[in-house]
Amino acid sequence: MFGCVVGATSDAGGHNARVNSQERNAMRTLVIWSTVLILATAGNAMAAEPKPETEEQKTLYALGLTINRSLSPFDLSPAELALVEAGLADGSLHRTPAVDLETYGPKIKQLQETRAAAVAAAEKKTSQAFIDKAARETGAMKTASGLVMIPVTPGTGASPKATDTVTVNYEGRFTDGTVFDSSVQHGGPATVPLNGVIKCWTEALQLAKVGGKSRLVCPADLAYGNQGWPPLIKPGATLVFEVELLGISNPSAQTASQSEQAGFWYYCNDAKAYYPYVRECPSGWQQVVPQAPSGQSGGARG
């Protein structure tokens, strides 16, 4: 889910805490790109647009769809994909490469960042009208950071501090109304540290009171920034959350034995986000004891 956030559950895909080197991540990414291109090349060698019929063929097709998500940040056109396929074909068939890999290989990440920045700029421009409209709604409050907070149900309890842990029900939507995540999908309320979530949540929930529900319009700079979290969240995306504050706990007041009983959050350093807002973590998940979010700053950064 994205933006950093939410949900600390103890079933983060069964991943163990680990930290891999950037070199290993780069190699894994290259392997993914190669695999999807191999599939594409194989498809070209077969009949045009083969239809998966057997269970194995359908599984292989699903594999192609899954791997293709790694290419989404590049926003490739058909002509550009053809160039990538040509590079794969030359390498696979041991032909003389048209370019020097040591020279151009390191430029891949730069290309990805450039493409993501372009998508983010367009997304921010499109979202601005949505943000402005939300700020004009009855009761809406727009803060200096750009957060728009609209009360749904007033609360009567206390307000949390940035160092507190909160329990919430929530639903996240894109500006077109599509739901991308909710506490209901994960079996019930989520418990998260306010200094371990996106900036939008950290700021807004300190303005909320227990028992209250609010709609939050989070500009990209307060959510996942220019990097987004492809393929689910576009670079520069504005996110909308409806959050009900159910309770507050002060992490510093918990004993070690209590924290052990509370289980763990799973944190992805790549995205600066907690499971389940992030479903995949290339570098590996880090287990974080609830009352000590490893000093991680809240929210994803662009």
N, C-alpha and C positions, 0 to 999 in steps of 0.2 A: 502495500500500500503505500504508499508512497509518499512521501514526503517525509519522511522520516518517520516513522513512527510508531506505530502504535503498537501494538500489540504484543505484548509479551506473553507468549504462551510457551509451554515447555515441550512442544512437539515440532520444533522447527525442522521438519523434514528429516529428523534423525541425524542431522549433521553434528559432528564433533567439533569442538573449538580447535582452530588451527590457523596459522598464518603462513601463507606461501609467498615466495619472492615475486617481484614484478616480472622478472624474467620468465618464471614459470607461467604467470598469467598471460604474458605476451605469446608464449609458445602455444598455450592452450587455445588462445583466440585464433592464432594462425591455423591451427589444426581444424578448428570449427569452420573457418572460411574455406579451407581447402576441401573439407568434406562436403559442404553445401555446393561447391562448384563442381566437385566430382559427380554429385547427383545430377546437377544441371547438365553437365556434359554427357553423362550416360543417357539422360532423357533425350538429348538431341540426336544421339546415335540410334535411338529406337524410333518407333513410329511417332508421329507428331502427337503431343499431348496424350501419352498413354494413360488409360484409366485403370486405377487400382481395383482389382476384382477379388483376389484371394485375401485372406486375413494377413498373410505375410506382406503382400503388396500394399495393403492399406496401412500396415504398420510402418513400412518403409516410406510411404508417402507422408505419414504423420511425422516421421523423423525429419524429412525435408522441411516441413512446415515449422517444426520446432527449431531446427538449426538456422533457418532463414531469419529468425528473430535477431540473431547476432549481427546480421547485415543491415538491420533497419536504420541504425544511426547514419549510414552512408547515403540513404535515400537515392539508390542507384536507378538510373534510367535504363531502358532496354539496351541502348547503345553502350552505356558504361558497363553493364553486366556482361555484354559480349566481349569487351576488352579484358575483363577479369577472367572470363572463360578461356580466352586466347592464351593468357599467361599460364593458366592451369594446364591447358593442352600442351603447350610448348614444354613445360616442366615435366609432365607425365610421360611425354613421348621423347624426352631427351633431345629436344631441338635446341638450337642456339637461342638463348633468351634475347628478346628485343631490347631489354633494358638491364642495367646492372642492379641486382637485388640488394646488394650492400648499400648502394646509393639511394635507391628509392623505397626499400623496405621500411626504413625508419620514418618515412614521410606518411605512412599509413595512418598513424595516430593523429597527425596534424590534419590530414584530410577529414578524418572522422569529426574532429573538433570544429573544423571550419563548417562542415555540413550541419552539424548540430546547432551551431551559432545562428546560421541562416534560418533554420526551422524555428528556433527560439524567438528570433526577432519577429517573424511573421505571426507566430502564435500569440506573443505579447500584444501585438498591435490589434489582433482580432479580439482578444480578451478584454481590452481596455473598456470597450463599450459596455460589456457585461458588468465589469467592476463599477463603473460610473452609475449604471442603473441601480445596482444593489445598494450603493451608498445613498440613493435617494428614497429608499423604502422607509416606511414609517418606523421610527424607533432605531434606525440604523446608526451605528457609530463608526466613523472612519478614523483610525489612529494615524499618527505621524509616519509609521512604518508602511502604511498602505493597507493594513488589515481592515476589512469591513466585517463588523460583528452585528448581527441582527437578532434580538431576543425573540424566542419562541414561547418559552415558559419561564417566568421569573423564579429565581431561587431564593431561599430564605436562610441558608446555612452560611458557613464560613467560606472564604476564598483561599485557594492554595497559594503557596509561594513557589518560586522557580525551583527550589530544592526539594519540593514535596513530590510524593508519588500519588497519582490519582487513579480512581476507578471510573470508567466511563462507558456509556453506550454511544456508538457513533455510526455514521454512514457517510461514505465519501462518494462524491459525484464529480464528473467533468462538467464543464459549462453547458454541454448539450443535454444534460440531465441523466446521462448514463452512469449507473452505479458501478464503481470499480472495487469497492470494499465496504464491509460493515462488520460490526461486532457480532451481528446475528449469524453471519457466515462462519464465524469461528466459535459458535456455541454459547455466546453470552458476553457479558461485560469484559472489557480489557483493562488491565492494570499497567500503567506506564509511568516512567519518571519524567517530570516536566523538563528536566535539563537533558533529556535524551530523545526529544521528539523534534519535529520541524518547528521552525521559529514561530510560525503561525499559531500552533497549538500552545507553545510555551507562553506567548504573550496573551492570547485570548483566554485561556483557562485561569490565568491569574485575575482576570476581570470578571470571571463567572463566580457564582455562588452554588454551593451544594444544593441539589434539587432543581437547579435551573437547566434549561435547554436553550442552545443558541445555534444559529446558522452562521458559519464562518466562511467568508470569501477570501481565499488565500492567493494573492498574486504570486507569480513564480519565484520572486526573490525571497518570499517567506516559505516556499515549499521546496521544490526540487531544482529551482534555478534553471540555468541555461543547459545543464546536462540532462535534465529529465531523468526518467528511468525506463528507457526503451526495453521492450516494445509497448509496455503498458502506459506509461506516462510520457507524453511528448516533451521535448525540450521547450522550456518557456511556458509550460501549461499552468493555467490558473485552476486551482482546485476548490471545491465547495464541500464543506463538512457540516453535518448536523450533529452536535455533540451534547450529550446529557451528562452533567457532572454528578456522579452518584456518591462519591466519598473521597476523603483525603487521608493520607497517612504520611507521617514524617519519617523518612528513612533513617535519620540519625537516632531515632528513639527505639529502633529495633535491635534486638540482641543478635549475636551471631547465630545462635541456634534457631531463632525465628526466621532469619534470612535464609538459612539452609532449607527450612521447611517450605519457604515460599517458592522454591524452585529458581529457575534462571530465565533471564531474557537472552535472546540471541541477537547479537549485533554484527552488522556487516560494515567493515571499515571502508570498503569500496564506495558504498553509497551513503555512508554516514547515516545509516538507518537501521531500525530494529525489525525483526520478523514480527508480524506477517506483512508489514508494508513492503518488505523486500522478500521475494519468494526464492530468488537465486542469488548466490554470493560466490563469485569466481575465486576469491582469495580464501574462502572458508569462513565459517561462523565462529564468533567468539562468544563464549558463555559469560554472561554478566550477572553478578549477584544483584538482586533488586535494589538493595539500599546503596549500592556503590556502582554507578554506571560507568566505571573505568575512566572517569574524568572526560568522557566524550562530550563535546559541545552539542547543543540541541539543534536538530534540523539538518537537512541535506544542504549542501552548498553548490552553487552553480559554477 
